[in-house]
Amino acid sequence: MQIATPSIQTCPAPFKQRSFKTEAALSTPAILLVEAPQVSQEFHLNILRLLGCRIDLASTGRQALALSKHHYDLILLDLNLPDLCSFKVSKAIKEHHHPTPVPIIALMTDEHQLQEQTDIDGFILKPVPAEKFISILTRWVK
């Protein structure tokens, strides 16, 4: 029996790739994690903490919209929010941060969830191995 390894795909990163190890001492990346409480939320939180990120957590779309008024280097947005459409949440966040929008990476369990016309900059298929999750973060956080 073989276990399938999840694939991860992202759009080309607009920011220069840097290493968390060298940058952590110079700056603390601000991340908004928007994900309903579950095992993957704890997994993502633990990795972000280990990397020294400043993390704000939202479990609903409404919480994400309220928190998005603050500055973030990256937003990780689950596409299965319990209260609002994630695509509407991402659009509202992008409009609020115009002309310098914050990158939004979708967290999803099925790549078919991603619509063609979205304000999502990339996506991560869950579950994701820690190494790949870290690799994606380093591509997007400036």
C-alpha positions as protocol buffer text, in pm:
chain_id: "A"
residue {
  index: 1
  type: MET
  ca { x: 0 y: 0 z: 0 }
}
residue {
  index: 2
  type: GLN
  ca { x: 140 y: 337 z: -99 }
}
residue {
  index: 3
  type: ILE
  ca { x: 53 y: 667 z: 59 }
}
residue {
  index: 4
  type: ALA
  ca { x: 20 y: 954 z: -185 }
}
residue {
  index: 5
  type: THR
  ca { x: 233 y: 1257 z: -116 }
}
residue {
  index: 6
  type: PRO
  ca { x: 33 y: 1580 z: -143 }
}
residue {
  index: 7
  type: SER
  ca { x: 140 y: 1817 z: -415 }
}
residue {
  index: 8
  type: ILE
  ca { x: 201 y: 2184 z: -360 }
}
residue {
  index: 9
  type: GLN
  ca { x: 172 y: 2445 z: -626 }
}
residue {
  index: 10
  type: THR
  ca { x: 213 y: 2818 z: -603 }
}
residue {
  index: 11
  type: CYS
  ca { x: 203 y: 3104 z: -841 }
}
residue {
  index: 12
  type: PRO
  ca { x: 542 y: 3263 z: -907 }
}
residue {
  index: 13
  type: ALA
  ca { x: 645 y: 3459 z: -599 }
}
residue {
  index: 14
  type: PRO
  ca { x: 672 y: 3835 z: -648 }
}
residue {
  index: 15
  type: PHE
  ca { x: 910 y: 3869 z: -355 }
}
residue {
  index: 16
  type: LYS
  ca { x: 1277 y: 3780 z: -332 }
}
residue {
  index: 17
  type: GLN
  ca { x: 1324 y: 3438 z: -177 }
}
residue {
  index: 18
  type: ARG
  ca { x: 1499 y: 3453 z: 160 }
}
residue {
  index: 19
  type: SER
  ca { x: 1582 y: 3209 z: 432 }
}
residue {
  index: 20
  type: PHE
  ca { x: 1389 y: 3221 z: 758 }
}
residue {
  index: 21
  type: LYS
  ca { x: 1708 y: 3123 z: 941 }
}
residue {
  index: 22
  type: THR
  ca { x: 1896 y: 3434 z: 829 }
}
residue {
  index: 23
  type: GLU
  ca { x: 1600 y: 3668 z: 828 }
}
residue {
  index: 24
  type: ALA
  ca { x: 1451 y: 3565 z: 1161 }
}
residue {
  index: 25
  type: ALA
  ca { x: 1714 y: 3760 z: 1352 }
}
residue {
  index: 26
  type: LEU
  ca { x: 1655 y: 4070 z: 1139 }
}
residue {
  index: 27
  type: SER
  ca { x: 1278 y: 4072 z: 1119 }
}
residue {
  index: 28
  type: THR
  ca { x: 976 y: 3887 z: 1242 }
}
residue {
  index: 29
  type: PRO
  ca { x: 738 y: 3795 z: 960 }
}
residue {
  index: 30
  type: ALA
  ca { x: 377 y: 3881 z: 1041 }
}
residue {
  index: 31
  type: ILE
  ca { x: 140 y: 3603 z: 935 }
}
residue {
  index: 32
  type: LEU
  ca { x: -238 y: 3590 z: 952 }
}
residue {
  index: 33
  type: LEU
  ca { x: -350 y: 3226 z: 969 }
}
residue {
  index: 34
  type: VAL
  ca { x: -718 y: 3191 z: 881 }
}
residue {
  index: 35
  type: GLU
  ca { x: -818 y: 2834 z: 953 }
}
residue {
  index: 36
  type: ALA
  ca { x: -1094 y: 2665 z: 1150 }
}
residue {
  index: 37
  type: PRO
  ca { x: -975 y: 2480 z: 1462 }
}
residue {
  index: 38
  type: GLN
  ca { x: -855 y: 2134 z: 1363 }
}
residue {
  index: 39
  type: VAL
  ca { x: -538 y: 1927 z: 1358 }
}
residue {
  index: 40
  type: SER
  ca { x: -394 y: 2112 z: 1058 }
}
residue {
  index: 41
  type: GLN
  ca { x: -441 y: 2446 z: 1235 }
}
residue {
  index: 42
  type: GLU
  ca { x: -220 y: 2327 z: 1522 }
}
residue {
  index: 43
  type: PHE
  ca { x: 32 y: 2188 z: 1273 }
}
residue {
  index: 44
  type: HIS
  ca { x: 56 y: 2521 z: 1087 }
}
residue {
  index: 45
  type: LEU
  ca { x: 69 y: 2721 z: 1412 }
}
residue {
  index: 46
  type: ASN
  ca { x: 352 y: 2508 z: 1550 }
}
residue {
  index: 47
  type: ILE
  ca { x: 566 y: 2549 z: 1237 }
}
residue {
  index: 48
  type: LEU
  ca { x: 506 y: 2924 z: 1226 }
}
residue {
  index: 49
  type: ARG
  ca { x: 602 y: 2950 z: 1594 }
}
residue {
  index: 50
  type: LEU
  ca { x: 920 y: 2748 z: 1537 }
}
residue {
  index: 51
  type: LEU
  ca { x: 1014 y: 2987 z: 1256 }
}
residue {
  index: 52
  type: GLY
  ca { x: 972 y: 3284 z: 1488 }
}
residue {
  index: 53
  type: CYS
  ca { x: 678 y: 3437 z: 1304 }
}
residue {
  index: 54
  type: ARG
  ca { x: 435 y: 3677 z: 1465 }
}
residue {
  index: 55
  type: ILE
  ca { x: 103 y: 3499 z: 1420 }
}
residue {
  index: 56
  type: ASP
  ca { x: -253 y: 3621 z: 1442 }
}
residue {
  index: 57
  type: LEU
  ca { x: -517 y: 3351 z: 1423 }
}
residue {
  index: 58
  type: ALA
  ca { x: -866 y: 3381 z: 1281 }
}
residue {
  index: 59
  type: SER
  ca { x: -1105 y: 3085 z: 1283 }
}
residue {
  index: 60
  type: THR
  ca { x: -1374 y: 3253 z: 1071 }
}
residue {
  index: 61
  type: GLY
  ca { x: -1398 y: 3483 z: 773 }
}
residue {
  index: 62
  type: ARG
  ca { x: -1540 y: 3763 z: 988 }
}
residue {
  index: 63
  type: GLN
  ca { x: -1243 y: 3742 z: 1223 }
}
residue {
  index: 64
  type: ALA
  ca { x: -1008 y: 3746 z: 923 }
}
residue {
  index: 65
  type: LEU
  ca { x: -1167 y: 4062 z: 785 }
}
residue {
  index: 66
  type: ALA
  ca { x: -1139 y: 4235 z: 1123 }
}
residue {
  index: 67
  type: LEU
  ca { x: -773 y: 4135 z: 1166 }
}
residue {
  index: 68
  type: SER
  ca { x: -677 y: 4213 z: 805 }
}
residue {
  index: 69
  type: LYS
  ca { x: -674 y: 4583 z: 890 }
}
residue {
  index: 70
  type: HIS
  ca { x: -334 y: 4519 z: 1050 }
}
residue {
  index: 71
  type: HIS
  ca { x: -12 y: 4476 z: 851 }
}
residue {
  index: 72
  type: TYR
  ca { x: 79 y: 4120 z: 747 }
}
residue {
  index: 73
  type: ASP
  ca { x: 357 y: 3988 z: 529 }
}
residue {
  index: 74
  type: LEU
  ca { x: 145 y: 3687 z: 430 }
}
residue {
  index: 75
  type: ILE
  ca { x: -207 y: 3554 z: 483 }
}
residue {
  index: 76
  type: LEU
  ca { x: -273 y: 3179 z: 488 }
}
residue {
  index: 77
  type: LEU
  ca { x: -644 y: 3135 z: 411 }
}
residue {
  index: 78
  type: ASP
  ca { x: -835 y: 2808 z: 446 }
}
residue {
  index: 79
  type: LEU
  ca { x: -1091 y: 2772 z: 168 }
}
residue {
  index: 80
  type: ASN
  ca { x: -1335 y: 2592 z: 400 }
}
residue {
  index: 81
  type: LEU
  ca { x: -1437 y: 2871 z: 637 }
}
residue {
  index: 82
  type: PRO
  ca { x: -1746 y: 2809 z: 849 }
}
residue {
  index: 83
  type: ASP
  ca { x: -1914 y: 3147 z: 796 }
}
residue {
  index: 84
  type: LEU
  ca { x: -1813 y: 3333 z: 479 }
}
residue {
  index: 85
  type: CYS
  ca { x: -1700 y: 3247 z: 127 }
}
residue {
  index: 86
  type: SER
  ca { x: -1320 y: 3242 z: 133 }
}
residue {
  index: 87
  type: PHE
  ca { x: -1300 y: 3398 z: -213 }
}
residue {
  index: 88
  type: LYS
  ca { x: -1509 y: 3696 z: -99 }
}
residue {
  index: 89
  type: VAL
  ca { x: -1287 y: 3728 z: 208 }
}
residue {
  index: 90
  type: SER
  ca { x: -971 y: 3731 z: -7 }
}
residue {
  index: 91
  type: LYS
  ca { x: -1122 y: 3988 z: -244 }
}
residue {
  index: 92
  type: ALA
  ca { x: -1219 y: 4218 z: 44 }
}
residue {
  index: 93
  type: ILE
  ca { x: -871 y: 4189 z: 195 }
}
residue {
  index: 94
  type: LYS
  ca { x: -702 y: 4266 z: -139 }
}
residue {
  index: 95
  type: GLU
  ca { x: -926 y: 4570 z: -192 }
}
residue {
  index: 96
  type: HIS
  ca { x: -846 y: 4697 z: 157 }
}
residue {
  index: 97
  type: HIS
  ca { x: -469 y: 4668 z: 99 }
}
residue {
  index: 98
  type: HIS
  ca { x: -468 y: 4830 z: -247 }
}
residue {
  index: 99
  type: PRO
  ca { x: -222 y: 4943 z: -398 }
}
residue {
  index: 100
  type: THR
  ca { x: 20 y: 4712 z: -212 }
}
residue {
  index: 101
  type: PRO
  ca { x: -185 y: 4398 z: -148 }
}
residue {
  index: 102
  type: VAL
  ca { x: -68 y: 4133 z: 93 }
}
residue {
  index: 103
  type: PRO
  ca { x: -7 y: 3790 z: -66 }
}
residue {
  index: 104
  type: ILE
  ca { x: -277 y: 3535 z: 13 }
}
residue {
  index: 105
  type: ILE
  ca { x: -204 y: 3163 z: -3 }
}
residue {
  index: 106
  type: ALA
  ca { x: -503 y: 2927 z: 1 }
}
residue {
  index: 107
  type: LEU
  ca { x: -501 y: 2620 z: 224 }
}
residue {
  index: 108
  type: MET
  ca { x: -720 y: 2351 z: 68 }
}
residue {
  index: 109
  type: THR
  ca { x: -783 y: 1981 z: 54 }
}
residue {
  index: 110
  type: ASP
  ca { x: -878 y: 1963 z: -315 }
}
residue {
  index: 111
  type: GLU
  ca { x: -719 y: 2161 z: -597 }
}
residue {
  index: 112
  type: HIS
  ca { x: -1059 y: 2179 z: -768 }
}
residue {
  index: 113
  type: GLN
  ca { x: -1166 y: 2425 z: -497 }
}
residue {
  index: 114
  type: LEU
  ca { x: -961 y: 2699 z: -659 }
}
residue {
  index: 115
  type: GLN
  ca { x: -1161 y: 2912 z: -898 }
}
residue {
  index: 116
  type: GLU
  ca { x: -1007 y: 3068 z: -1207 }
}
residue {
  index: 117
  type: GLN
  ca { x: -1077 y: 3430 z: -1117 }
}
residue {
  index: 118
  type: THR
  ca { x: -965 y: 3476 z: -759 }
}
residue {
  index: 119
  type: ASP
  ca { x: -752 y: 3705 z: -550 }
}
residue {
  index: 120
  type: ILE
  ca { x: -549 y: 3406 z: -432 }
}
residue {
  index: 121
  type: ASP
  ca { x: -174 y: 3424 z: -508 }
}
residue {
  index: 122
  type: GLY
  ca { x: -95 y: 3056 z: -456 }
}
residue {
  index: 123
  type: PHE
  ca { x: -220 y: 2744 z: -285 }
}
residue {
  index: 124
  type: ILE
  ca { x: -113 y: 2462 z: -59 }
}
residue {
  index: 125
  type: LEU
  ca { x: -283 y: 2123 z: -67 }
}
residue {
  index: 126
  type: LYS
  ca { x: -342 y: 1982 z: 282 }
}
residue {
  index: 127
  type: PRO
  ca { x: -200 y: 1779 z: 440 }
}
residue {
  index: 128
  type: VAL
  ca { x: 143 y: 1922 z: 365 }
}
residue {
  index: 129
  type: PRO
  ca { x: 480 y: 1797 z: 493 }
}
residue {
  index: 130
  type: ALA
  ca { x: 658 y: 2047 z: 720 }
}
residue {
  index: 131
  type: GLU
  ca { x: 953 y: 2090 z: 483 }
}
residue {
  index: 132
  type: LYS
  ca { x: 730 y: 2185 z: 191 }
}
residue {
  index: 133
  type: PHE
  ca { x: 524 y: 2419 z: 408 }
}
residue {
  index: 134
  type: ILE
  ca { x: 843 y: 2597 z: 518 }
}
residue {
  index: 135
  type: SER
  ca { x: 966 y: 2613 z: 158 }
}
residue {
  index: 136
  type: ILE
  ca { x: 648 y: 2790 z: 48 }
}
residue {
  index: 137
  type: LEU
  ca { x: 667 y: 3035 z: 337 }
}
residue {
  index: 138
  type: THR
  ca { x: 1023 y: 3131 z: 247 }
}
residue {
  index: 139
  type: ARG
  ca { x: 916 y: 3201 z: -111 }
}
residue {
  index: 140
  type: TRP
  ca { x: 641 y: 3440 z: -9 }
}
residue {
  index: 141
  type: VAL
  ca { x: 760 y: 3620 z: 301 }
}
residue {
  index: 142
  type: LYS
  ca { x: 983 y: 3915 z: 231 }
}
